[in-house]
Amino acid sequence: MLEIDPEIAAALALDQARFGPAPVLLPGDPAAARAEQERRRRPWNEGGPAMAETRHLSLPLPGRALAARLYVPEGAGDGLVVFLHGGGWVVGSLDTHDRLTRMLAALSGLRFLGIGYRKAPEHPYPAGLEDALDAWDWAIANAASLGARRFAIAGDSAGANIAVAAALTLAAAGKPVLPEAVASLYGVLDSNLDTVSYLMRGDGRFGLSRAGMSVFWDLYCPDVGRRRDYALAPSRAQATMLRALRRPFLLAAGLDPLRDDSRRMRDELCAAGVDTVYAEYPRAVHGFMHLSAASSVARDALAATAAHLKRAFEA
């Protein structure tokens, strides 16, 4: 029997009592979906650790400017993690992921740079990936002002998809500075919606649904024929590309329809001979790391992620 961790279940029940059932994403009204998620996520972002500095930035990239947020914890060293938020490439923001990012920064002692990348359907693939790549280049070029000398990349859910795809693309392009580590938190790492975890856990009982992910994919990449490319499905990258990833960390939730994406990525990395850290939380649901105020499992997952990133900069 599939059973949610009781602390996570209680937090989700409180959320539903406060706001009602989560609405179905309407493809024709992404702005309303974003506003609703901002409203529902606001309580999740209360409290948490204070930062020594939080700097709101506007990155001047070619043809556009992106909002970004620099988190500097007390006693931070010179390691910086570029972080891409989740939200199905359609919703989510720096604000919806504020506490999660602060928690990771405080636990790791690393600087975090959250990137407000462009979202679908107004800006479908490859806009989000291009934003991550250009933001990476900007961070390298502005390392001194950010207080950084070494860099990693991370993301959750759809943000993990962009983060891992960016790391693969940076390596393929022969960039001189590559991520010291790549962290994927319950990431969208494949485009196959017929995995065991999608079919067994995708009916909506555990939050994220198979139908919802299908909508997200249609908005992000309407061309189904392109979805097997590594930049959209990183677990399908060739072994030679996977070997360029440094210190990959994959975190999965056992009750998440996306669980098998992380398992496949783990298996492909291991088959390619890449030393990979994999952590799976069997009674957790997609997005559970946002519930750190109420869930010890969420706090454990945040600590494990932070410890991996911290070790990467100590190597």
C-alpha positions in Angstrom: 0.0 0.0 0.0 1.3 3.4 -1.0 1.3 5.6 2.1 2.5 9.2 2.4 4.8 10.2 5.3 2.4 11.4 8.0 4.1 14.8 8.5 4.0 15.4 4.7 0.3 14.3 4.6 -0.6 16.6 7.5 1.1 19.6 5.8 -0.7 18.9 2.5 -4.0 18.5 4.3 -3.5 21.9 6.0 -2.7 23.4 2.6 -5.9 22.0 1.1 -8.0 23.1 4.1 -6.6 26.6 3.7 -6.9 26.9 -0.1 -9.1 24.1 -1.3 -8.1 21.5 -4.0 -5.3 22.5 -6.3 -6.8 23.8 -9.6 -6.2 22.1 -12.9 -3.8 24.0 -15.0 -5.6 25.7 -17.9 -3.3 25.9 -21.0 -5.0 29.1 -22.1 -4.5 31.0 -18.9 -0.9 30.5 -17.6 -0.9 33.9 -15.9 -3.8 32.8 -13.6 -2.1 29.6 -12.9 1.1 31.5 -11.9 -0.8 33.8 -9.6 -2.6 30.9 -8.0 0.6 29.1 -7.3 2.2 32.2 -5.8 -0.8 32.6 -3.5 -0.7 28.9 -2.4 3.0 28.8 -1.9 3.3 31.9 0.2 2.8 30.2 3.5 5.4 27.6 2.6 8.0 30.3 2.3 7.5 31.8 5.8 10.3 31.6 8.3 13.4 29.7 7.6 17.0 30.9 7.9 18.0 34.5 7.5 20.8 35.4 5.0 23.8 37.6 5.6 22.8 39.2 2.3 20.0 38.8 -0.2 20.7 40.7 -3.4 18.0 41.3 -6.1 19.5 41.4 -9.5 18.6 42.0 -13.1 20.9 40.1 -15.4 21.5 42.0 -18.7 21.5 39.2 -21.2 21.4 39.4 -25.0 18.0 40.9 -25.9 16.4 40.5 -22.5 16.9 41.0 -18.8 16.3 38.3 -16.2 15.4 38.7 -12.6 17.8 36.8 -10.3 18.4 36.6 -6.6 21.7 36.1 -4.8 21.6 34.4 -1.4 24.7 34.7 0.8 24.6 32.8 4.1 26.6 33.8 7.1 30.2 32.7 6.7 29.8 31.9 3.0 32.8 30.8 1.1 33.5 31.4 -2.6 31.4 28.5 -4.0 28.2 29.5 -5.8 25.3 27.4 -7.0 23.2 28.5 -10.0 19.7 27.4 -9.1 16.7 26.8 -11.5 13.3 26.7 -9.9 10.6 24.1 -10.8 7.1 24.6 -11.9 6.6 22.6 -15.1 8.4 25.3 -17.1 5.2 27.3 -16.8 4.7 28.4 -13.2 7.0 29.0 -10.3 9.3 31.8 -9.5 12.1 33.1 -7.3 9.4 33.8 -4.7 7.8 30.3 -4.7 11.2 28.8 -4.1 12.6 31.4 -1.7 12.6 29.3 1.5 13.9 26.2 -0.3 16.8 28.2 -1.7 17.6 29.9 1.6 17.6 26.5 3.3 20.0 25.0 0.8 22.3 28.1 1.1 22.3 28.1 4.9 22.9 24.3 5.2 25.7 24.2 2.6 27.4 27.5 3.4 27.3 28.2 -0.3 26.1 31.2 -2.3 23.0 30.5 -4.4 22.0 32.5 -7.5 18.3 31.9 -8.3 17.4 32.5 -11.9 14.0 33.8 -13.0 14.1 32.2 -16.5 11.5 32.8 -19.1 8.5 30.5 -19.0 6.2 28.6 -21.5 3.9 28.9 -23.3 5.0 32.5 -24.0 8.6 31.3 -24.2 8.7 27.6 -25.1 11.8 25.5 -25.4 14.6 26.3 -25.8 14.1 29.7 -24.1 14.5 28.4 -20.5 17.6 26.5 -21.4 19.1 29.5 -23.2 18.4 31.6 -20.1 20.3 29.1 -17.9 23.2 29.0 -20.3 23.5 32.8 -20.6 23.0 33.2 -16.8 25.9 30.7 -16.3 28.1 32.8 -18.6 27.1 36.0 -16.8 27.9 34.5 -13.4 31.3 33.4 -14.5 32.0 36.9 -16.0 30.8 38.6 -12.8 32.3 36.2 -10.4 34.2 38.9 -8.4 31.0 40.9 -7.7 29.2 37.7 -6.7 32.1 36.7 -4.3 32.5 33.5 -6.2 35.4 31.5 -7.7 33.9 28.0 -8.2 30.4 27.1 -9.5 27.8 24.4 -9.5 24.3 24.1 -10.9 21.1 22.7 -9.4 17.3 22.7 -9.8 14.1 21.0 -8.8 11.5 19.4 -11.0 11.4 21.2 -14.4 14.3 23.4 -13.1 16.3 20.2 -12.6 15.6 19.4 -16.3 17.1 22.7 -17.3 20.0 22.5 -14.9 21.1 19.0 -16.1 20.6 19.9 -19.7 22.6 23.1 -19.2 25.5 21.1 -17.6 25.5 18.7 -20.5 25.4 21.6 -23.0 28.2 23.5 -21.4 30.4 20.5 -21.5 29.5 19.7 -25.1 30.4 23.3 -26.0 33.8 23.0 -24.4 33.2 25.9 -21.9 36.2 26.6 -19.8 34.3 26.6 -16.5 32.0 23.7 -15.9 29.8 22.9 -12.9 31.7 21.3 -10.0 28.5 19.4 -9.2 25.0 19.0 -10.7 22.0 18.4 -8.4 18.6 17.3 -9.6 15.8 17.3 -7.1 12.9 15.1 -8.3 13.8 16.2 -11.8 12.0 15.9 -15.1 14.8 13.9 -16.7 12.9 12.0 -19.4 9.9 12.6 -21.7 8.4 9.1 -21.3 5.0 9.4 -19.6 4.5 5.6 -19.6 7.0 4.6 -16.9 5.9 2.5 -14.0 5.9 5.5 -11.6 3.7 7.5 -14.0 1.2 4.7 -14.4 1.2 3.7 -10.7 1.4 7.2 -9.1 0.2 9.6 -11.7 -3.5 9.7 -11.0 -3.3 12.8 -8.9 -3.5 11.1 -5.4 0.0 12.3 -4.7 -0.3 15.8 -6.1 1.5 15.9 -9.4 -0.4 13.9 -12.1 0.5 12.3 -15.4 -2.2 14.5 -17.0 -0.7 17.6 -15.6 2.8 16.7 -16.8 1.4 16.0 -20.2 0.0 19.6 -20.3 3.4 21.0 -19.1 5.2 19.1 -21.9 2.7 20.3 -24.5 3.3 23.9 -23.4 7.0 23.7 -23.1 7.8 21.6 -26.2 4.7 21.3 -28.6 6.9 19.3 -31.1 6.6 15.8 -29.7 9.3 14.6 -32.1 12.0 16.7 -30.3 11.4 15.4 -26.8 13.9 12.6 -27.0 16.8 15.0 -27.4 19.1 15.2 -24.5 18.4 18.9 -23.9 14.8 17.9 -23.2 15.3 14.4 -21.8 18.8 14.4 -20.2 18.7 10.7 -19.3 18.8 10.0 -23.0 22.2 11.7 -23.5 25.0 9.5 -24.9 27.4 8.0 -22.5 30.2 10.2 -23.8 28.2 13.2 -22.8 27.1 11.9 -19.4 30.8 11.3 -18.5 31.3 15.1 -18.6 29.0 15.6 -15.6 30.9 16.1 -12.4 29.5 14.8 -9.1 25.9 14.3 -10.1 23.4 14.1 -7.2 19.9 12.7 -7.9 17.1 13.0 -5.4 13.8 11.2 -6.0 10.4 10.9 -4.1 9.0 7.4 -4.0 5.4 8.5 -4.5 6.3 10.9 -7.4 5.2 10.1 -11.0 8.7 11.4 -11.9 10.5 8.9 -9.7 11.5 6.7 -12.6 13.1 9.6 -14.4 15.7 9.9 -11.6 16.1 6.1 -11.6 16.7 6.0 -15.3 19.2 8.9 -15.0 21.0 7.1 -12.2 21.2 3.9 -14.2 22.5 5.6 -17.4 25.1 7.5 -15.4 26.3 4.4 -13.6 26.5 2.5 -16.9 28.6 5.3 -18.2 31.0 4.9 -15.3 30.0 8.2 -13.6 30.2 8.2 -9.8 26.7 9.2 -8.9 24.9 9.8 -5.6 21.3 8.8 -5.5 18.8 9.4 -2.7 15.2 8.3 -2.7 12.6 9.1 -0.1 10.0 6.3 -0.4 7.0 8.0 1.3 7.6 11.5 -0.1 5.7 13.2 -2.9 6.7 15.5 -5.6 7.7 19.0 -4.3 8.0 17.7 -0.7 11.2 19.7 0.0 9.1 22.9 0.2 7.6 21.6 3.4 10.7 21.9 5.6 8.7 23.9 8.3 6.6 20.8 8.9 8.4 17.8 7.6 11.6 16.1 9.0 11.9 14.2 5.8 12.0 17.4 3.8 14.7 18.7 6.2 16.7 15.5 5.8 16.5 15.8 2.0 17.6 19.4 2.1 20.5 18.5 4.4 21.6 15.7 2.1 21.5 17.9 -1.0 23.4 20.7 0.8 26.1 18.2 2.1 26.7 16.9 -1.4 27.1 20.4 -2.8 29.4 21.4 0.1 31.6 18.4 -0.4 31.9 19.2 -4.1 33.6 22.5 -3.3 35.8 20.9 -0.8 37.2 18.3 -3.2 
